[in-house]
Amino acid sequence: MNPTSTTAHAPGGLSRRTALAAMSMAGLSATGLARSQTASDYPNKPIRVVVTFPPGGSADAVFRLLVPRLSEKLGQPVIVDNRPGAGGNVGMSLVAKSPNDGYTLGLGAAGALSANVSLYEQMPFDVQRDLKPVAMLAGIPFVLVGHPSVEQRTLQALIQRAKSAPDKLSIAHGGNGTAMHLSTALFQQMAGIKLVEVAYRGSGPATLDTLGGQVPLAIVDLPASLQHIQAGRLIAYAATGTQRLPSLPDVPTMAEAGVPGYDSTGWFGIVAPAGTPDAIVSRLNAEINAGLRDEQTRATMHTMGVAPAPGTPAQFASYIASETTKWATVIRTARIKLD
């Protein structure tokens, strides 16, 4: 062989270039096969779901309803890891930085997944870049309620009172930056009124102080307020969603009661780190949706005042995007900042 020749030969008579090309193709095939096997064998170890709320809240309780079924159908334990803090940013940041293999998921809500980007000057993750929607779980309707001592018994009368005396009527909500807070801001903007906001650490405490008459009004979630409304201890002025609530069919929506176009509902769902294989996301979405469509699970969720919301990953992604745009406008107008 001429040592100066640029054509070398590999074993079997193949040129070096051909051999390298064959090896490269083999490597690509192996990589594709490994990815395929990863998706088809999923899961082969426990799955951790980082819940961005403390134990006992509505989102935590709803997901725990699904855990036994998911563990059975997936053939691996589904472990709940509660990581509350910073409006969901603490837990969701952990998810965003986790391997994209489907073994760390996150349960987030409207705050961490849509509103926080407008509430915080700096975010530890980017929802669009770092997370991949898997499945929406449920919506939590809110209700505008009042203490029975409030003379006005309709939303229109309440709005007229607020317009006649700006900054004189107080309203409680479940905490700065929460969906209840944003619902309160949206109500004031769309009704053209100015109320004195009183922030509490959760819907429960806000409801209790409204029951006690410390504040006359509140926007709170249905699980915290339903039994008190049904017992007549609270006045229900309006539901904040676009549909009347099955458990309160006589209570109008905000739009029906005098604020056309108003729509605000709390929600939460499951996301994965960006880059998680579509096959894994599809498997998780199918199993979660099956759980949400189970009659017993649905009945329990309705009893809790929560509305199941099964759908595709694409639908969830679209909803997150629309909510992000919507709340950005509300937050900017109300000049709300959390840091």
C-alpha positions as CSV (number, residue, x, y, z in Angstrom):
1,M,0.0,0.0,0.0
2,N,1.3,3.4,-0.9
3,P,1.8,5.2,2.5
4,T,0.9,8.6,0.9
5,S,-2.4,7.4,-0.4
6,T,-5.5,9.2,1.0
7,T,-7.5,6.0,0.6
8,A,-7.2,3.6,3.5
9,H,-9.1,0.4,3.8
10,A,-10.9,-1.1,6.8
11,P,-11.3,-4.8,7.5
12,G,-13.6,-6.5,5.0
13,G,-12.5,-4.3,2.1
14,L,-14.6,-1.3,3.2
15,S,-13.0,2.2,2.9
16,R,-12.4,4.0,6.2
17,R,-15.1,6.6,5.2
18,T,-17.6,3.9,4.5
19,A,-16.8,2.2,7.8
20,L,-17.1,5.4,9.8
21,A,-20.5,6.1,8.1
22,A,-21.7,2.6,9.0
23,M,-20.6,3.0,12.6
24,S,-22.3,6.4,12.8
25,M,-25.6,4.9,11.4
26,A,-25.3,2.1,13.9
27,G,-24.8,4.6,16.7
28,L,-27.9,6.5,15.6
29,S,-29.9,3.4,15.4
30,A,-28.8,2.3,18.8
31,T,-29.7,5.7,20.2
32,G,-33.2,5.6,18.6
33,L,-33.7,2.1,19.9
34,A,-32.7,3.1,23.4
35,R,-35.2,6.0,23.3
36,S,-37.9,3.7,22.0
37,Q,-37.2,1.2,24.7
38,T,-37.2,3.9,27.4
39,A,-40.7,5.0,26.3
40,S,-42.0,1.4,25.9
41,D,-40.6,0.3,29.2
42,Y,-41.8,3.3,31.1
43,P,-42.1,3.3,34.0
44,N,-39.6,0.9,35.6
45,K,-39.2,2.8,38.9
46,P,-41.2,5.0,41.2
47,I,-42.5,8.3,39.9
48,R,-42.2,11.4,42.0
49,V,-44.8,14.2,41.7
50,V,-43.7,17.5,43.2
51,V,-46.9,19.2,44.5
52,T,-46.4,22.9,44.9
53,F,-48.9,23.1,47.7
54,P,-48.9,22.0,51.4
55,P,-50.7,18.8,52.3
56,G,-54.5,19.1,52.7
57,G,-55.2,21.8,50.1
58,S,-57.7,21.2,47.3
59,A,-55.0,20.5,44.6
60,D,-53.1,18.1,46.9
61,A,-56.3,16.3,47.9
62,V,-57.5,15.9,44.3
63,F,-54.2,14.5,43.1
64,R,-54.1,12.0,46.0
65,L,-57.5,10.7,44.9
66,L,-55.8,9.7,41.6
67,V,-52.6,8.3,43.1
68,P,-53.8,4.7,43.9
69,R,-55.3,4.3,40.4
70,L,-52.2,5.8,38.7
71,S,-49.9,3.5,40.8
72,E,-51.9,0.5,39.8
73,K,-52.2,1.3,36.1
74,L,-48.5,2.4,35.7
75,G,-47.2,-0.5,37.7
76,Q,-45.0,1.7,39.9
77,P,-45.5,3.7,43.1
78,V,-46.5,7.4,42.5
79,I,-45.0,9.4,45.3
80,V,-46.3,12.8,46.4
81,D,-43.6,15.3,47.4
82,N,-45.1,18.5,48.8
83,R,-42.8,21.5,48.1
84,P,-44.8,24.7,48.7
85,G,-43.4,28.2,48.7
86,A,-43.1,31.4,46.6
87,G,-46.5,30.9,44.9
88,G,-45.4,27.5,43.6
89,N,-42.0,28.7,42.3
90,V,-40.1,26.5,44.8
91,G,-41.5,23.2,43.7
92,M,-41.8,24.1,40.0
93,S,-38.2,25.2,39.9
94,L,-37.2,21.7,41.2
95,V,-39.2,20.1,38.4
96,A,-37.8,22.3,35.7
97,K,-34.3,21.3,36.7
98,S,-35.0,17.6,36.9
99,P,-34.1,14.9,34.3
100,N,-36.6,14.7,31.5
101,D,-37.2,11.0,31.8
102,G,-40.7,11.1,33.2
103,Y,-39.8,10.2,36.7
104,T,-40.1,13.7,38.2
105,L,-43.4,15.5,37.5
106,G,-44.9,18.7,38.9
107,L,-48.4,19.6,40.0
108,G,-48.7,23.4,39.5
109,A,-51.5,25.9,39.4
110,A,-52.4,29.2,37.8
111,G,-49.8,31.0,39.8
112,A,-46.6,29.1,39.0
113,L,-47.7,28.2,35.5
114,S,-49.2,31.5,34.3
115,A,-49.4,34.5,36.6
116,N,-46.0,34.4,38.4
117,V,-44.0,35.5,35.4
118,S,-45.9,38.8,35.7
119,L,-45.9,38.9,39.5
120,Y,-42.1,38.4,40.1
121,E,-39.3,40.4,38.8
122,Q,-37.2,37.3,38.4
123,M,-38.3,33.7,37.9
124,P,-36.2,30.7,38.6
125,F,-37.6,28.9,35.5
126,D,-39.4,29.7,32.2
127,V,-42.7,27.9,31.8
128,Q,-42.5,27.8,28.0
129,R,-38.8,26.8,27.8
130,D,-38.4,24.5,30.8
131,L,-41.7,22.7,31.3
132,K,-43.9,20.4,29.2
133,P,-47.7,20.3,29.8
134,V,-49.0,16.8,30.5
135,A,-52.6,17.0,31.7
136,M,-54.9,19.5,33.3
137,L,-56.5,18.0,36.3
138,A,-59.3,20.3,37.5
139,G,-60.8,23.7,38.0
140,I,-61.7,25.3,41.3
141,P,-64.6,27.7,41.0
142,F,-64.5,30.9,43.2
143,V,-67.5,32.6,44.7
144,L,-68.0,36.2,45.8
145,V,-69.6,35.9,49.2
146,G,-70.7,38.3,51.9
147,H,-71.6,38.4,55.6
148,P,-75.4,38.4,56.2
149,S,-75.1,41.9,57.8
150,V,-74.4,43.4,54.4
151,E,-77.6,45.1,53.3
152,Q,-77.1,44.7,49.6
153,R,-78.3,41.3,48.4
154,T,-77.5,41.5,44.7
155,L,-74.2,42.0,42.9
156,Q,-75.5,45.1,41.1
157,A,-76.6,46.7,44.4
158,L,-73.2,45.9,45.9
159,I,-71.4,47.5,42.9
160,Q,-73.5,50.6,43.2
161,R,-72.6,50.8,46.9
162,A,-68.9,50.5,46.1
163,K,-69.1,53.2,43.4
164,S,-70.8,55.6,45.8
165,A,-68.1,55.1,48.5
166,P,-64.7,54.2,46.9
167,D,-62.2,52.5,49.3
168,K,-64.8,52.1,52.0
169,L,-65.9,48.5,51.4
170,S,-63.4,45.7,52.3
171,I,-63.0,42.4,50.6
172,A,-60.9,39.4,51.7
173,H,-59.0,36.9,49.5
174,G,-56.7,34.0,49.9
175,G,-53.4,35.7,49.7
176,N,-51.3,38.1,47.6
177,G,-50.7,36.7,44.1
178,T,-53.2,33.9,44.5
179,A,-55.8,33.2,41.9
180,M,-58.4,34.6,44.4
181,H,-56.4,37.8,44.6
182,L,-56.3,38.1,40.9
183,S,-60.0,37.4,40.6
184,T,-60.6,40.2,43.1
185,A,-58.5,42.6,41.0
186,L,-60.3,41.5,37.8
187,F,-63.7,42.1,39.5
188,Q,-62.7,45.7,40.5
189,Q,-61.3,46.5,37.0
190,M,-64.3,45.2,35.1
191,A,-66.9,46.6,37.5
192,G,-65.2,50.0,37.8
193,I,-65.0,50.0,41.6
194,K,-62.2,50.3,44.2
195,L,-62.3,48.0,47.3
196,V,-60.0,47.7,50.3
197,E,-58.3,44.3,49.8
198,V,-57.5,42.2,52.9
199,A,-55.1,39.3,52.2
200,Y,-55.2,36.1,54.2
201,R,-53.0,33.0,54.1
202,G,-55.5,30.8,52.3
203,S,-59.2,30.6,51.4
204,G,-60.0,29.0,54.8
205,P,-58.9,31.9,57.0
206,A,-60.5,34.4,54.6
207,T,-63.8,32.5,54.8
208,L,-63.7,32.3,58.6
209,D,-63.2,36.1,59.0
210,T,-66.0,36.8,56.6
211,L,-68.2,34.4,58.6
212,G,-67.2,36.3,61.8
213,G,-68.0,39.7,60.2
214,Q,-64.4,41.0,60.4
215,V,-64.6,41.7,56.7
216,P,-67.9,42.1,54.8
217,L,-67.0,40.4,51.5
218,A,-64.6,37.8,50.2
219,I,-63.7,36.0,47.0
220,V,-63.0,32.4,48.1
221,D,-63.0,28.9,46.7
222,L,-66.0,26.7,46.7
223,P,-64.6,24.0,49.0
224,A,-64.1,26.5,51.8
225,S,-67.4,28.3,51.4
226,L,-70.0,25.8,50.1
227,Q,-71.4,24.5,53.4
228,H,-71.6,28.0,54.9
229,I,-73.5,29.3,51.8
230,Q,-75.9,26.3,51.9
231,A,-76.5,26.9,55.7
232,G,-77.2,30.6,55.1
233,R,-74.2,31.8,57.0
234,L,-72.8,33.5,53.9
235,I,-74.5,35.4,51.1
236,A,-73.4,34.1,47.7
237,Y,-73.5,37.0,45.2
238,A,-72.0,35.3,42.1
239,A,-69.8,32.5,40.8
240,T,-66.7,33.6,39.0
241,G,-66.7,31.1,36.1
242,T,-68.7,31.1,32.9
243,Q,-71.1,28.4,34.1
244,R,-73.4,28.2,37.2
245,L,-72.2,25.8,39.8
246,P,-74.0,22.5,40.0
247,S,-74.0,22.7,43.8
248,L,-75.3,26.3,43.7
249,P,-77.7,26.4,40.7
250,D,-79.5,29.5,41.9
251,V,-76.3,31.6,42.2
252,P,-75.7,33.6,39.0
253,T,-72.3,33.9,37.4
254,M,-70.6,37.3,37.5
255,A,-71.5,37.9,33.9
256,E,-75.1,37.1,34.5
257,A,-75.2,39.3,37.6
258,G,-73.9,42.4,36.0
259,V,-70.2,42.1,35.0
260,P,-70.3,41.0,31.3
261,G,-67.4,39.0,30.2
262,Y,-66.0,38.2,33.6
263,D,-64.4,34.8,33.9
264,S,-61.9,33.6,36.5
265,T,-61.4,30.0,37.8
266,G,-58.6,28.5,39.7
267,W,-57.0,25.5,38.0
268,F,-54.1,23.1,38.4
269,G,-52.4,20.3,36.3
270,I,-49.4,18.1,35.8
271,V,-46.3,19.2,33.9
272,A,-43.0,17.5,33.2
273,P,-39.5,18.8,32.5
274,A,-39.1,20.1,28.9
275,G,-37.8,17.4,26.5
276,T,-39.7,14.5,28.2
277,P,-40.5,12.1,25.4
278,D,-43.9,12.5,23.8
279,A,-44.7,8.8,24.3
280,I,-44.2,9.1,28.0
281,V,-46.3,12.3,28.1
282,S,-49.1,10.6,26.1
283,R,-49.0,7.6,28.5
284,L,-49.3,9.8,31.5
285,N,-52.0,11.9,30.0
286,A,-54.1,8.8,29.1
287,E,-53.9,7.4,32.6
288,I,-54.7,10.7,34.3
289,N,-57.7,11.3,32.0
290,A,-59.0,7.8,32.7
291,G,-58.8,8.6,36.4
292,L,-60.6,11.9,36.0
293,R,-63.4,10.2,34.0
294,D,-63.9,7.5,36.7
295,E,-67.5,8.0,38.0
296,Q,-66.5,7.6,41.7
297,T,-63.6,10.0,41.4
298,R,-65.8,12.5,39.6
299,A,-68.5,12.3,42.2
300,T,-65.9,12.8,45.0
301,M,-64.4,15.8,43.3
302,H,-67.8,17.4,42.8
303,T,-68.5,16.8,46.5
304,M,-65.2,18.7,47.2
305,G,-66.3,21.6,45.0
306,V,-63.8,20.8,42.3
307,A,-64.6,20.3,38.6
308,P,-62.6,17.6,36.7
309,A,-61.0,18.9,33.5
310,P,-59.5,16.1,31.3
311,G,-58.0,17.0,28.0
312,T,-54.9,16.7,25.8
313,P,-51.4,18.0,26.5
314,A,-51.9,20.5,23.6
315,Q,-55.1,21.8,25.1
316,F,-53.4,22.3,28.4
317,A,-50.5,24.1,26.8
318,S,-52.9,26.4,24.9
319,Y,-54.8,27.1,28.1
320,I,-51.6,28.0,30.0
321,A,-50.6,30.4,27.2
322,S,-54.0,32.2,27.2
323,E,-54.1,32.5,31.0
324,T,-50.6,33.9,31.0
325,T,-51.6,36.7,28.6
326,K,-54.9,37.4,30.5
327,W,-53.3,37.7,33.9
328,A,-50.4,39.8,32.7
329,T,-52.9,42.5,31.7
330,V,-54.7,42.3,35.0
331,I,-51.5,42.4,37.1
332,R,-50.1,45.3,35.1
333,T,-53.3,47.3,35.5
334,A,-53.5,46.6,39.2
335,R,-49.7,47.1,39.7
336,I,-49.3,44.0,41.7
337,K,-45.8,42.8,42.5
338,L,-44.5,40.2,44.9
339,D,-40.8,41.0,45.0
